[in-house]
Amino acid sequence: MPATTRRVSRIKISATKQMPMIAAKVGGCVSLGQGVPSFSPPPHVLAAVCQALTEDPAVHRYSLQPGDSRLRAAIAGQLRRERGLTVDPETEVAVFAGGMEALLCAMLAVVEEGDEVILPSPCYPSHVEQVLLAGGRPVFVPLDPATFALDPADLARAVGPRTKAIIVTSPSNPTGCLLSESALRAVADLALAHDLFIVSDETYDVLVYDDPVPSRLTSLPTLADIRDRLILVFSCSKRYALTGWRVGYAVAPAKLLHDMLKVHDCATICAPAPAQVAALAALTGPQEPFAAFVSELRARRDLTCERLDRLVDFFTYVRPQGAFYVMARYRFSSEPSHDLAVRLIKEAQVITIPGGAFGPGGEGALRLSFGGSREELTEAFDRIERWLKG
């Protein structure tokens, strides 16, 4: 058999996918693992898709390659209302088969072989794999282990002659923490000083529980200066409970977005047309159901923290401000996080994700998702508590 490529040998399947596969062989597990909110899309979204499937023949065909023009206009309108950001829906907005595809298209468009990409760590594992697949080298900047804050001085020291881009996520997967305004200013200033791209993963943009107006790259006074190097990637998966529909979108300068669309054309041609109908209904229809999602996730965050507080002898953690994850550092074992996560599956029948999968800053911790129902969270923590104290 001929050899596969070196680029594929560089990457691996994420632990967020591996742990459920191990659990499937064990059976009877409850999950604090993969980041999937338990909600279903609200009725008005499903009704729009059902109507399109029966009444609109175009929904069974390819859409325009950059996405349905109505959806791109709705995206531009939302950005203007929510962030005061004016973009051209024809040239600066494109729809992809999930935020993941948009991120990969961005990496393949901007990263050359040997380029370095800075990632605050702990970071989302797929960001690392996408950099590697593009031929780049991830450069990890450790976050403060006590607060998961990003030190601008550490960020500046990570920039070298081969640095090409900085990836940021706020709220963060896996920590649930927000980047401070000073950290975001440092990102913008470094990008301008060293001619770097900024890729901002906005997957969890509105899933914020304590700060109604979190600091964002799009709110910085320097925004006008960084617009020519800023790639914003959004997902409909978490905000709109459309994880299985695979629809996301990117906002970038016209020339850069054009290059990303070349990769998109090679990969998927267009995002699924029915998924774009669902996204359009979600963006333009009643927003109250989605506000209720945030409220419920806040309650689940609080429940998770209460249960971890009961296990203070076993775990420490930083209270998450957004997303639906918490990084729980364990005190009761010195074993690698992967081994501990596997043991939890086999011995307690609870799925967690090893912190080491999120870069060097995550080792010694387990990432717990509170996207599941309160009943699932309670059962998972009951099992962990019995396992630890039994």
C-alpha positions in Angstrom: 0.0 0.0 0.0 1.4 3.4 -0.9 2.3 5.7 2.0 -0.2 8.5 3.1 1.0 12.0 3.3 3.2 13.6 5.9 0.6 16.3 6.5 -1.9 13.6 7.7 0.7 11.9 9.9 1.1 15.2 11.7 -2.5 15.3 13.0 -4.7 13.1 15.2 -8.4 12.6 16.0 -9.5 14.8 18.9 -10.0 13.3 22.3 -13.5 14.8 22.3 -14.3 12.1 19.7 -12.1 9.4 21.2 -13.6 9.4 24.6 -17.2 8.7 23.4 -15.9 5.9 21.3 -14.2 4.3 24.3 -17.4 4.8 26.3 -19.5 3.2 23.6 -17.6 -0.1 24.3 -18.2 0.3 28.0 -21.9 1.1 27.8 -24.2 2.9 30.2 -22.1 6.0 30.4 -23.3 9.5 31.1 -21.4 12.4 29.4 -19.6 15.5 30.6 -17.6 15.2 27.5 -18.3 16.5 24.0 -19.6 20.0 23.7 -23.2 19.5 22.5 -26.1 21.5 24.0 -29.1 19.3 24.8 -31.5 21.7 23.3 -33.5 21.1 20.1 -34.1 23.9 17.5 -37.3 25.8 18.4 -40.5 25.2 16.4 -40.2 28.2 14.1 -36.8 26.9 12.8 -38.1 23.4 12.2 -41.3 24.8 10.6 -39.2 26.9 8.1 -37.2 23.8 7.1 -40.2 21.6 6.7 -42.0 24.2 4.5 -38.9 24.6 2.4 -38.4 20.9 2.0 -42.0 20.5 0.6 -42.5 23.8 -1.2 -39.1 25.1 -2.4 -37.3 22.9 -5.0 -34.1 25.0 -4.6 -33.5 23.6 -1.1 -32.6 20.2 -2.7 -29.9 21.7 -4.8 -26.6 23.6 -4.4 -26.9 27.1 -3.0 -24.6 29.8 -4.2 -21.1 28.9 -3.4 -20.6 31.6 -0.7 -24.1 30.9 0.7 -27.7 31.9 0.2 -27.8 35.7 -0.4 -30.7 36.1 2.1 -28.7 34.4 4.8 -25.6 36.5 4.2 -27.7 39.7 4.3 -29.2 38.5 7.6 -25.8 37.8 9.0 -24.7 41.3 8.0 -27.8 42.8 9.7 -27.1 40.9 12.9 -23.5 42.0 13.1 -24.7 45.6 12.6 -27.3 45.4 15.3 -25.3 43.4 17.9 -21.8 44.8 17.3 -22.1 47.9 15.3 -20.0 46.2 12.6 -20.7 47.1 9.0 -19.8 44.4 6.4 -20.7 43.8 2.8 -22.8 40.7 2.6 -21.8 40.1 -1.0 -18.0 40.2 -0.6 -17.2 40.0 3.2 -19.6 37.3 4.4 -19.6 33.6 3.4 -21.4 30.5 4.7 -19.6 27.3 5.4 -20.4 23.7 6.4 -19.9 24.6 10.0 -17.5 26.9 11.8 -15.0 24.1 11.6 -14.8 24.2 7.9 -14.5 28.0 7.9 -11.6 27.8 10.3 -9.8 25.2 8.2 -10.4 27.3 5.1 -8.8 30.2 6.9 -5.8 28.2 8.0 -5.2 26.8 4.5 -5.6 30.3 3.0 -3.1 32.1 5.3 -0.6 29.6 6.7 2.4 28.5 4.6 4.7 25.5 5.3 6.8 26.4 8.4 4.7 29.4 9.5 4.0 29.8 13.2 0.6 30.3 14.7 0.2 31.5 18.2 -2.5 29.8 20.4 -3.2 30.7 24.1 -3.2 27.4 25.9 -5.3 25.6 27.0 -6.8 25.9 23.5 -9.3 24.1 21.3 -7.6 21.0 20.0 -8.9 21.3 16.4 -7.2 24.7 16.1 -3.9 22.9 16.7 -4.7 20.1 14.2 -5.8 22.6 11.5 -2.5 24.6 11.9 -0.6 21.3 11.5 -2.6 20.2 8.5 -1.8 23.5 6.8 1.9 22.9 7.4 2.3 25.4 10.2 3.7 25.1 13.7 1.6 25.8 16.8 3.3 28.1 19.3 1.5 27.8 22.7 1.3 30.8 25.1 0.4 29.5 28.5 -2.5 31.1 30.3 -2.3 31.9 34.0 -3.2 28.5 35.6 -5.0 30.3 38.5 -7.2 32.5 36.3 -6.8 31.4 32.7 -5.9 35.1 31.9 -3.6 35.9 29.0 -0.6 38.0 29.9 0.2 40.4 27.0 3.9 40.2 27.8 3.9 36.4 27.3 2.0 36.9 24.1 4.6 39.4 22.8 7.5 37.0 23.6 5.9 34.3 21.5 6.1 36.4 18.3 9.0 35.4 16.1 10.2 35.9 12.5 8.0 33.1 11.2 4.8 34.1 13.1 1.8 34.4 10.7 -1.3 34.5 12.8 -2.8 34.5 16.3 -6.0 32.5 17.1 -8.2 33.7 19.9 -11.5 32.3 21.3 -13.5 34.3 23.8 -15.5 32.8 25.6 -13.1 29.9 25.5 -13.4 26.3 24.7 -12.1 24.6 27.0 -11.9 27.1 29.9 -15.2 29.1 29.6 -13.2 32.2 30.4 -13.2 35.6 28.6 -10.2 37.4 27.3 -9.7 40.8 29.0 -9.9 44.0 27.0 -6.1 44.5 27.6 -5.4 41.1 26.2 -7.5 41.8 23.1 -5.7 45.1 22.7 -2.4 43.3 22.9 -3.5 40.9 20.2 -4.5 43.8 17.9 -1.4 45.8 18.6 0.9 42.8 17.9 -1.0 42.0 14.7 -0.4 45.5 13.4 3.2 45.7 14.6 4.2 42.4 13.1 1.8 42.2 10.1 -0.1 39.2 11.4 -3.5 37.7 10.8 -6.0 37.4 13.7 -8.4 34.5 13.6 -11.2 35.0 16.1 -13.3 31.9 16.8 -16.7 33.4 17.8 -18.5 30.0 18.3 -19.7 30.9 21.8 -20.1 34.6 21.2 -23.4 35.2 23.1 -23.1 32.4 25.6 -21.9 34.7 28.4 -23.4 34.6 31.9 -22.1 37.4 34.1 -21.0 40.1 31.7 -23.7 41.3 29.3 -21.2 43.2 27.1 -17.9 41.2 27.0 -14.8 42.8 25.5 -14.4 41.7 21.9 -12.0 42.4 19.1 -14.9 43.9 17.2 -15.3 46.6 19.9 -11.8 47.8 20.0 -10.9 51.3 18.9 -8.2 49.7 16.7 -10.8 47.8 14.8 -10.6 50.0 11.7 -6.9 49.3 11.6 -7.1 45.5 12.0 -10.0 44.9 9.7 -7.7 44.0 6.8 -6.2 41.1 8.8 -9.2 40.0 10.9 -11.1 36.7 10.3 -14.2 36.2 12.4 -15.6 32.7 12.4 -19.1 32.0 13.8 -21.1 28.9 14.3 -24.8 28.2 14.4 -24.2 25.0 16.4 -24.1 26.3 20.0 -26.1 29.5 19.8 -28.9 28.1 17.8 -28.7 24.4 18.8 -27.9 23.3 15.2 -24.8 21.1 15.9 -25.9 18.4 13.5 -26.9 20.7 10.7 -23.3 21.8 10.0 -23.7 25.5 9.2 -21.4 28.4 10.2 -20.1 31.6 8.6 -17.0 33.7 8.3 -16.5 37.5 8.0 -13.2 38.6 6.5 -11.8 41.2 4.0 -13.0 40.5 0.5 -9.7 39.4 -1.0 -9.0 37.0 1.9 -12.5 35.6 1.9 -12.2 35.0 -1.8 -9.1 32.9 -1.1 -10.9 31.0 1.7 -13.8 30.3 -0.8 -11.3 28.6 -3.1 -10.7 26.0 -0.4 -14.4 25.8 0.4 -15.0 25.0 -3.3 -12.6 22.2 -3.2 -14.0 20.8 0.0 -17.8 21.1 0.1 -18.9 23.5 -2.8 -21.5 25.0 -0.5 -23.1 24.5 3.0 -26.1 22.2 3.0 -29.1 24.2 1.6 -31.6 22.9 4.2 -29.2 23.9 7.0 -29.0 27.4 5.5 -32.8 27.6 5.7 -32.6 26.6 9.4 -29.9 29.2 10.0 -31.9 32.0 8.2 -34.9 31.2 10.3 -32.8 31.2 13.5 -31.3 34.5 12.7 -34.4 36.3 11.6 -37.1 34.7 13.7 -38.1 35.1 17.4 -35.0 35.3 19.6 -36.7 34.5 22.9 -36.0 30.7 22.6 -32.3 31.3 22.2 -32.3 33.7 25.2 -33.9 30.9 27.2 -31.0 28.6 26.1 -28.5 31.1 27.6 -30.6 31.3 30.8 -30.7 27.6 31.2 -27.0 27.2 30.5 -26.3 29.7 33.2 -28.3 27.5 35.7 -26.4 24.5 34.5 -23.1 26.4 35.0 -24.2 27.2 38.6 -25.2 23.6 39.2 -21.8 22.3 37.9 -19.9 24.8 40.2 -22.0 23.8 43.2 -21.2 20.1 42.6 -17.5 20.9 42.1 -17.5 22.9 45.4 -18.6 19.7 47.1 -15.5 18.1 45.8 -13.1 20.8 46.9 -10.7 18.1 48.3 -10.5 16.5 44.8 -10.7 19.4 42.3 -9.9 23.1 41.8 -11.4 25.1 39.0 -12.0 28.6 37.6 -15.6 29.6 37.5 -16.5 29.8 33.8 -17.9 33.1 32.5 -19.2 31.8 29.2 -19.4 28.8 26.8 -20.4 25.6 28.6 -17.2 24.1 29.9 -15.1 24.1 33.0 -11.5 22.9 33.4 -11.3 21.0 36.6 -7.7 20.4 37.9 -7.6 17.2 39.9 -5.8 16.9 43.2 -6.3 13.2 43.9 -4.0 11.7 41.2 -0.7 12.4 39.5 -1.5 10.2 36.4 -1.8 11.8 32.9 -5.2 13.3 32.2 -5.8 10.8 29.3 -5.3 7.8 31.6 -7.5 9.4 34.3 -10.3 10.1 31.8 -10.2 6.5 30.5 -10.4 5.3 34.1 -13.4 7.5 34.8 -15.2 5.9 31.8 -14.4 2.4 32.8 -14.8 2.6 36.6 -17.4 5.4 37.1 -19.1 5.3 33.6 -18.7 9.1 33.2 -17.2 10.7 30.1 -14.8 13.6 30.5 -12.2 15.0 28.2 -8.5 14.9 29.2 -7.1 18.3 29.7 -3.9 17.4 27.9 -5.8 17.3 24.7 -6.1 21.1 24.9 -2.4 21.8 24.8 0.3 21.9 27.4 -1.7 24.3 29.6 -4.4 21.7 30.0 -2.5 18.8 31.5 -3.5 17.8 35.0 -7.1 18.8 34.4 -10.3 17.3 32.9 -12.6 19.4 30.8 -16.3 19.0 31.9 -19.1 20.1 29.7 -22.4 21.4 31.2 -24.3 21.3 27.9 -26.3 18.3 29.1 -29.6 18.5 31.0 -29.6 19.1 34.7 -30.6 15.5 35.3 -27.6 14.3 33.3 -25.3 16.6 35.2 -26.6 15.5 38.5 -26.2 11.8 37.6 -22.7 12.3 36.3 -21.6 14.1 39.5 -23.3 11.6 41.7 -21.3 8.9 39.9 -18.0 10.8 40.2 -18.7 11.5 43.9 -19.4 7.9 44.7 -16.3 6.8 42.7 -14.0 9.3 44.6 -15.4 8.7 48.0 -16.3 5.0 47.8 
